[in-house]
Amino acid sequence: MTTIRTFMTDDHRHCDDLFAEAEQALGKKNLPAATAAFAHFRGALLAHFDCEEKTLFPTFEAKTGMRMGPTQVMRMEHSQMRSLLDQALAALERGDSDDYLGLADTLLIMMQQHNMKEENILYPMCDQHLAAEAPEILAHLESELTEA
């Protein structure tokens, strides 16, 4: 049975794979391919953030009453990563691979830490508190990510 945790963790891995494609293209000195791959990754990660912020987090907050807890921290981190995504894409678009690599390293560390918190704390809490609503939530999340 698919849980919120497994579904969202699988999407983390999907985003990680797209990020790796950009890194590989840059490693081959193929800046146009790296830029395209990073733009694809950025779109997937923003879609992930959006479905959490529009569907998962509000549903969790409504059910638990926890509005200033883990979801608030995740939103703040999403905001920081959105800024890094924009800066990294801009660096690639202007051909500054050194600047991109520094931003990408920072983004990678942030994503790893963020994903660990979601996968080990927030998503299990969602599965626990939203068990009754899980099939409907999962269908909604899947639809949002497919449309993105």
C-alpha positions as a printed Julia matrix, in Angstrom:
148×3 Matrix{Float64}:
  0.0    0.0     0.0
  1.3    3.42   -0.9
  1.65   5.8     2.01
  2.13   9.55    1.95
  5.69   8.9     3.1
  6.52   6.46    0.28
  4.8    8.55   -2.39
  6.5   11.81   -1.42
  9.86  10.11   -0.82
  9.66   8.6    -4.31
  9.11  12.11   -5.66
 12.19  13.29   -3.74
 14.2   10.59   -5.53
 12.74  11.63   -8.88
 13.86  15.22   -8.24
 17.29  14.0    -7.12
 17.67  12.09  -10.4
 16.82  15.19  -12.43
 19.33  17.23  -10.42
 21.99  14.6   -11.13
 21.28  14.89  -14.88
 22.16  18.58  -14.75
 25.36  17.82  -12.85
 26.33  15.13  -15.36
 25.73  17.43  -18.32
 27.84  20.14  -16.72
 30.55  17.57  -16.02
 30.65  16.93  -19.78
 30.98  20.7   -20.35
 27.59  20.71  -22.09
 26.18  23.98  -20.77
 23.0   23.99  -22.92
 22.12  20.45  -21.77
 22.94  21.33  -18.15
 20.74  24.41  -18.32
 17.84  22.45  -19.84
 18.23  19.63  -17.31
 18.41  22.05  -14.4
 15.31  23.89  -15.64
 13.5   20.53  -15.77
 14.68  19.7   -12.23
 13.66  23.15  -11.0
 10.15  22.68  -12.4
  9.8   19.27  -10.76
 11.04  20.53   -7.39
  8.77  23.59   -7.49
  5.82  21.3    -8.3
  6.79  19.16   -5.29
  6.9   22.23   -3.03
  3.59  23.48   -4.41
  1.72  20.23   -3.81
  3.03  20.12   -0.24
  2.1   23.74    0.42
 -1.32  23.65   -1.3
 -2.5   20.18   -0.28
 -0.43  18.19    2.19
  0.57  20.85    4.72
 -2.84  22.57    5.01
 -4.58  19.19    5.4
 -2.1   18.15    8.09
 -2.43  21.5     9.88
 -6.24  21.39    9.8
 -6.28  17.87   11.22
 -3.64  18.37   13.94
 -3.92  22.09   14.73
 -0.1   22.3    14.34
  0.48  25.41   12.27
  3.76  26.65   13.72
  5.53  23.29   13.83
  7.23  21.2    11.18
  5.17  22.55    8.27
  6.24  26.1     9.08
  9.91  25.05    9.05
  9.42  23.23    5.73
  7.8   26.31    4.16
 10.72  28.47    5.29
 13.19  25.99    3.79
 11.17  25.84    0.57
 11.49  29.61    0.33
 15.26  29.44    0.8
 15.57  26.69   -1.83
 13.37  28.6    -4.3
 15.87  31.45   -4.09
 18.81  29.09   -4.67
 16.99  27.48   -7.62
 16.49  30.88   -9.24
 20.1   31.94   -8.61
 21.5   28.65   -9.93
 19.4   28.79  -13.09
 20.47  32.4   -13.66
 24.14  31.38  -13.26
 23.73  28.63  -15.88
 21.89  30.95  -18.24
 24.74  33.44  -18.12
 27.31  30.65  -18.54
 28.86  30.99  -15.06
 29.44  27.36  -14.18
 31.63  28.21  -11.15
 28.85  30.26   -9.58
 26.36  27.52  -10.44
 28.5   24.82   -8.82
 28.71  26.76   -5.55
 24.97  27.34   -5.51
 24.28  23.72   -6.49
 26.45  22.47   -3.59
 24.51  24.63   -1.15
 21.21  23.51   -2.67
 22.22  19.85   -2.48
 23.06  20.09    1.23
 19.81  21.93    1.95
 17.77  19.38   -0.01
 19.4   16.45    1.76
 18.73  17.93    5.21
 15.21  19.0     4.25
 14.3   15.63    2.74
 15.57  13.79    5.83
 13.28  15.88    8.05
 10.29  15.33    5.79
 10.92  11.62    5.24
 11.7   10.76    8.86
  9.5   13.19   10.78
  6.81  15.02    8.81
  5.65  12.35    6.36
  5.31   9.67    9.08
  3.3   12.21   11.12
  1.11  12.77    8.05
  0.59   9.04    7.64
 -0.33   8.76   11.32
 -2.74  11.71   11.49
 -4.18  11.52    7.97
 -4.67   7.76    7.65
 -8.4    8.08    6.94
 -7.87  10.77    4.3
 -4.72   9.22    2.78
 -6.28   7.71   -0.39
 -7.91  11.03   -1.29
 -4.78  13.04   -0.43
 -2.55  10.7    -2.44
 -4.84  10.93   -5.47
 -4.77  14.72   -5.22
 -0.96  14.86   -4.81
 -0.46  12.5    -7.75
 -2.76  14.6    -9.92
 -0.94  17.82   -8.96
  2.49  16.35   -9.73
  1.31  14.83  -13.02
 -0.13  18.14  -14.19
  3.06  20.05  -13.34
